Amino acid sequence: MQIKVIEAGLYQTNCYFLLDEKSREGAVIDPGDDAEAIISELKKLNFNIKYILLTHAHMDHTASVNEVKELTKAKVYINKKDKELTHEGDPLFPEFNNSDNIYIKEGDILKLGDNEIKCIETPGHSPGGMSFSILNIVFTGDTLFAGSIGRTDFISGDYAALIESIKTKLMILNEDTIVYPGHGSKTSIGYEKCNNYYIN
């Protein structure tokens, strides 16, 4: 399994390419605000992009959804609670192409080659926050960072829900699970258990 990352836009949002070499299938996670760089990289890759996975619907994680969808013809996978917020005119949750979107929830499984992507609901930073687990990897969006946690001071944020999500959904994963967050460097579940001030 290959993982490539582009730091997209002003907020340096991590856009991930999750690539299965055996099947040549892939997923794009959180295509943020640098469509030119994301599309350029995708064109270099000889992979069939099956999924556009959104950890949440904030603008810095979704700004290039339409361009990636047009190029790859992949469907967008998002939690319904966040997608509904994109219809309310909040600039934090901008509207994007909603045709053929697929709503995901806790326990849903997506196949990538011979492997399974497990969908985990991790609300708090946003109501429909999702994390995605595959093999010994988890993509946490803006729920869990290296040494920190996501913001909850937005109107849709909920600090108690965020901490509950981290403790009951993420900290139960194997300690050697590698965490790929929405911003910043990767970390591990074991390291965060011992060193993350917010959850200790």
Number of C-alpha atoms within 10 A of each C-alpha: 14 9 12 12 16 17 20 24 17 10 13 17 25 25 29 23 23 20 23 19 13 10 13 15 18 24 21 26 26 29 31 27 23 19 18 12 13 23 16 10 14 18 11 8 13 12 17 17 24 18 23 25 26 28 31 32 27 25 20 25 27 25 23 22 23 16 16 21 18 11 12 18 15 19 20 24 20 22 24 17 18 23 24 13 20 19 12 11 10 12 10 15 22 18 20 16 12 12 8 10 16 15 14 22 19 13 11 14 17 16 13 22 15 8 14 15 19 19 23 24 21 31 28 25 29 28 22 24 28 29 28 24 20 19 12 13 18 23 24 25 28 28 28 30 22 19 16 15 20 21 16 18 10 10 9 15 17 17 17 11 17 24 21 15 23 20 15 11 14 23 17 12 18 13 15 13 20 20 25 25 26 29 20 13 12 13 18 21 23 18 16 21 18 11 14 17 11 13 16 9
